[in-house]
């Protein structure tokens, strides 16, 4: 079968198609035949060795995989062969067949197309976990960074569904503004422009925001923290703009009755399994009903994984980038 990997760090050109034996599922795991793979930004950072944690070689990009169960490993309780599922955090995901942990697999209805269904993996579940941590109250003003991204356009919609009174989305280029408004934002601000935080203050009459959802970090992190009203919450869940250097917060910066909480999908799934099961069921229901709209920016063949990475690194995407066999 085909597997995309890299043996050195660098540009997307280091990605290679390899011919390898099909994997075999061990205990607690499933073998899937791939239908679609959701490409996540962090994999471009790992490939380029710019993530704020080690990126060992050889690298085999992970992702969100939609596929059919072909086999169950020994002593595995899971969907029967033939069942269509999506799994998140799949290692070596850019492949014709993948092995996934059974507990990370979610059954996908047949009427949800494969590219759309990739959002039921890490992007949709991350959006849900971020909003759980934000504890949004009815009428809150919420600032969503990178609101046109794979997670951003989902979290913007979900914030509204949870009762946010006003959502301000930030973008890295004016060309994304209409897309962000179409996916639930009341206002849009370009965070790459000097004075972007002052524009947020103007939009809120100088009061700032109740919640900041930050997957960008870098230069916007401290300004976002200063935008919080008393008892405001900044939820940190990514580092797309960090350049490999994680932001630092002095405790004295929280004296304004503000909170910072970090979220990872693994921590969320372990914290309250019953809550997570409900959230996953709700995600499927919302996507199937069209109440949560998944934007697919482009769908590319598996062999064009390098192009998929270039699209993401260009910061031009609107929603998901997906690979198909």
C-alpha positions in Angstrom: 0.0 0.0 0.0 1.0 3.7 -0.3 2.2 5.7 2.7 3.4 9.3 2.7 6.5 9.9 4.9 9.6 12.1 5.1 13.1 11.3 6.1 14.4 14.8 6.6 12.8 18.0 7.8 12.2 20.8 5.3 9.7 22.1 2.8 6.7 20.1 1.6 9.0 18.7 -1.1 10.4 16.3 1.5 7.2 14.3 1.5 7.5 11.0 -0.4 5.2 8.2 -1.5 6.5 4.8 -0.1 5.2 1.3 -0.9 4.9 -0.5 2.4 3.1 -3.6 3.7 -0.4 -3.1 5.0 -0.4 -2.7 8.8 -2.0 -5.3 11.2 -4.2 -4.2 14.1 -3.1 -5.1 17.6 -5.2 -5.4 20.7 -7.7 -2.5 21.0 -7.2 -1.4 17.5 -9.0 -1.4 14.1 -7.7 -1.6 10.6 -9.4 0.9 8.3 -9.5 1.2 4.5 -9.1 5.0 4.0 -11.8 7.1 2.3 -10.4 10.6 3.3 -7.8 12.1 5.5 -8.2 15.6 7.1 -4.9 17.4 7.0 -4.0 19.3 10.2 -1.8 22.4 10.5 0.4 20.9 13.2 1.7 18.3 10.7 3.2 21.1 8.6 5.0 22.3 11.7 6.3 18.8 12.5 7.5 18.3 8.9 9.3 21.6 9.0 10.6 21.0 12.5 9.1 24.3 13.8 6.7 22.8 16.4 7.5 23.6 20.0 8.2 19.9 20.7 10.4 17.2 19.2 9.7 15.9 15.6 11.5 12.6 15.3 12.5 11.0 12.0 11.4 9.3 9.9 8.1 11.3 10.0 4.8 9.9 9.0 2.1 12.6 9.1 -0.9 11.9 11.3 -4.5 13.2 10.8 -8.2 12.5 10.9 -9.2 9.4 8.9 -12.6 8.4 7.6 -12.7 4.8 6.4 -14.3 1.4 6.5 -13.4 -1.1 9.2 -11.6 -4.0 7.6 -10.5 -6.0 10.7 -10.5 -5.8 14.4 -7.4 -6.6 16.4 -7.3 -9.4 19.1 -9.5 -8.7 22.1 -11.0 -5.6 20.6 -14.5 -4.4 21.1 -15.4 -2.1 18.3 -17.5 -1.5 15.1 -17.9 -4.6 13.0 -16.1 -4.9 9.6 -17.8 -2.7 7.0 -18.7 0.0 9.5 -17.8 3.5 8.4 -16.0 5.5 11.0 -13.8 8.6 11.6 -10.8 8.5 13.9 -8.7 11.4 15.2 -5.0 11.5 16.1 -4.2 8.7 13.7 -0.5 8.1 13.2 0.8 7.4 9.7 -2.6 8.7 8.4 -1.6 9.6 4.9 -2.0 6.0 3.6 -4.4 3.6 1.9 -4.9 1.7 5.1 -4.4 2.7 8.7 -4.5 1.3 12.2 -6.5 3.3 14.8 -7.3 2.9 18.4 -10.9 1.6 18.8 -11.7 4.2 21.4 -10.8 7.0 19.0 -13.3 5.8 16.3 -16.7 7.4 15.9 -19.4 5.8 13.6 -20.2 8.1 10.6 -23.7 8.0 9.0 -23.7 7.0 5.3 -25.3 10.3 4.3 -22.3 12.4 5.4 -19.7 12.6 2.6 -16.1 11.5 3.5 -14.5 14.9 3.2 -17.1 16.5 5.5 -16.9 13.7 7.9 -13.2 14.3 8.6 -14.3 17.3 10.6 -15.9 15.0 13.1 -12.4 14.0 14.1 -9.9 16.4 15.7 -11.2 19.7 14.3 -14.8 19.3 15.4 -13.9 17.7 18.7 -11.2 20.4 19.4 -13.8 23.1 18.7 -16.2 21.4 21.2 -13.5 21.0 23.9 -12.4 24.6 23.5 -15.9 25.8 24.1 -16.3 23.5 27.1 -13.2 25.1 28.6 -14.4 28.6 27.8 -17.6 28.2 29.8 -19.5 30.5 27.5 -22.5 32.2 29.2 -25.6 33.5 27.4 -24.7 36.8 25.7 -20.9 36.6 26.0 -18.7 38.4 23.5 -16.3 35.9 22.0 -13.1 36.6 20.0 -12.1 33.7 17.8 -8.6 33.8 16.3 -8.0 32.2 12.9 -11.7 32.1 12.3 -11.4 30.8 8.7 -9.4 27.7 9.6 -10.4 24.1 10.0 -11.2 24.5 13.7 -12.0 28.3 13.6 -15.0 28.2 11.3 -16.5 25.4 13.4 -15.8 27.0 16.8 -17.4 30.3 15.5 -20.6 28.5 14.6 -20.7 26.5 17.8 -20.1 29.6 20.0 -23.3 31.0 18.5 -25.1 27.8 19.1 -24.1 27.9 22.7 -25.5 31.4 23.2 -22.7 33.8 22.5 -24.2 37.2 21.9 -21.4 38.5 19.6 -18.6 36.7 17.9 -15.6 38.6 16.5 -13.5 36.6 14.2 -9.9 37.4 13.3 -8.3 36.6 10.0 -4.9 36.8 8.4 -6.1 38.5 5.2 -9.1 40.6 4.2 -10.1 38.0 1.5 -11.3 35.7 4.3 -13.7 38.2 5.9 -16.8 37.2 3.9 -16.3 33.5 4.6 -16.0 34.2 8.3 -19.1 36.2 8.4 -21.0 33.5 6.5 -20.0 31.1 9.2 -21.3 33.0 12.1 -19.1 35.9 12.9 -20.7 39.3 13.6 -17.5 41.3 13.0 -14.1 40.5 11.4 -10.7 41.9 12.2 -7.4 41.4 10.5 -5.0 40.4 13.2 -1.9 41.0 11.1 -2.7 44.7 10.9 -1.2 47.0 13.5 -3.8 48.1 16.0 -6.0 45.1 15.5 -6.7 44.9 19.3 -7.7 48.6 19.3 -10.3 47.8 16.6 -11.7 45.1 18.8 -12.0 47.6 21.6 -13.7 50.0 19.3 -16.2 47.3 18.2 -17.0 46.5 21.9 -17.3 50.2 23.0 -14.0 49.9 24.9 -15.3 47.0 27.1 -13.3 44.2 25.5 -14.4 40.6 25.3 -15.5 37.9 27.7 -13.7 35.0 25.9 -10.6 34.7 23.6 -10.2 31.5 21.7 -6.5 31.4 20.7 -5.0 28.9 18.3 -2.5 31.4 16.9 -0.4 32.6 19.9 2.7 34.4 18.8 2.2 38.1 18.6 -1.5 38.1 19.2 -1.4 36.3 22.6 -0.6 39.1 24.9 -2.9 41.6 23.2 -5.7 39.0 23.4 -5.1 38.7 27.1 -5.3 42.4 27.6 -8.7 42.4 25.8 -10.4 40.4 28.5 -13.0 41.9 30.7 -12.9 41.1 34.4 -13.6 37.3 34.8 -12.8 36.8 31.2 -11.2 33.6 29.9 -8.5 33.0 27.3 -8.5 29.4 26.0 -5.2 28.5 24.5 -5.2 25.5 22.1 -2.7 26.1 19.4 0.5 27.8 18.3 0.2 28.4 14.6 2.0 31.7 14.8 4.5 30.9 17.6 7.5 30.2 15.5 8.4 27.4 17.8 8.5 29.6 20.9 5.7 29.1 23.4 4.2 32.2 25.0 4.9 32.9 28.6 2.5 34.5 31.1 3.5 36.3 34.3 1.1 35.7 37.1 0.9 39.4 37.6 -0.7 39.6 34.1 -3.8 37.9 35.6 -4.4 40.4 38.3 -7.3 41.9 36.3 -9.5 38.9 37.3 -8.7 37.0 34.1 -8.1 33.3 33.4 -5.9 31.4 31.0 -6.7 27.7 30.4 -4.9 25.3 28.0 -6.8 22.7 26.1 -5.6 19.5 24.3 -7.9 16.9 22.8 -6.3 14.1 24.7 -6.8 15.9 28.0 -10.5 16.6 27.2 -11.2 13.0 26.1 -9.8 11.7 29.4 -11.4 14.3 31.7 -15.0 13.3 31.4 -15.6 10.3 29.1 -19.4 10.5 29.5 -19.4 14.1 28.5 -17.2 13.4 25.5 -19.5 10.6 24.3 -22.4 13.1 24.4 -20.4 15.7 22.6 -19.4 13.3 19.8 -23.1 12.3 19.3 -24.1 16.0 19.2 -21.4 16.7 16.6 -22.7 14.0 14.3 -26.3 15.2 14.8 -25.4 18.8 14.1 -23.4 18.0 10.9 -25.9 15.6 9.6 -28.7 18.1 10.1 -26.7 20.9 8.5 -26.8 23.0 11.7 -23.0 22.9 11.8 -21.6 23.5 8.3 -18.2 22.1 7.4 -16.3 23.9 4.7 -13.9 21.9 2.6 -11.4 24.2 1.0 -9.9 21.5 -1.4 -9.7 17.8 -1.8 -6.5 16.4 -3.3 -5.2 12.9 -4.2 -3.1 11.3 -1.5 0.0 11.5 -3.8 -0.3 15.3 -3.7 0.2 15.6 0.0 3.0 18.2 -0.6 0.5 20.4 -2.3 -1.9 20.1 0.6 0.8 21.2 3.0 1.6 24.2 0.7 -2.1 25.3 0.8 -2.1 25.2 4.6 1.3 27.0 4.9 0.1 29.7 2.5 -2.6 30.5 5.1 -5.1 30.7 2.2 -7.4 27.9 3.2 -11.1 28.4 4.1 -12.0 25.3 6.2 -10.6 21.9 5.7 -7.9 20.5 3.4 -8.5 16.8 2.6 -6.6 14.0 1.0 -8.3 11.0 -0.7 -6.7 7.7 -2.0 
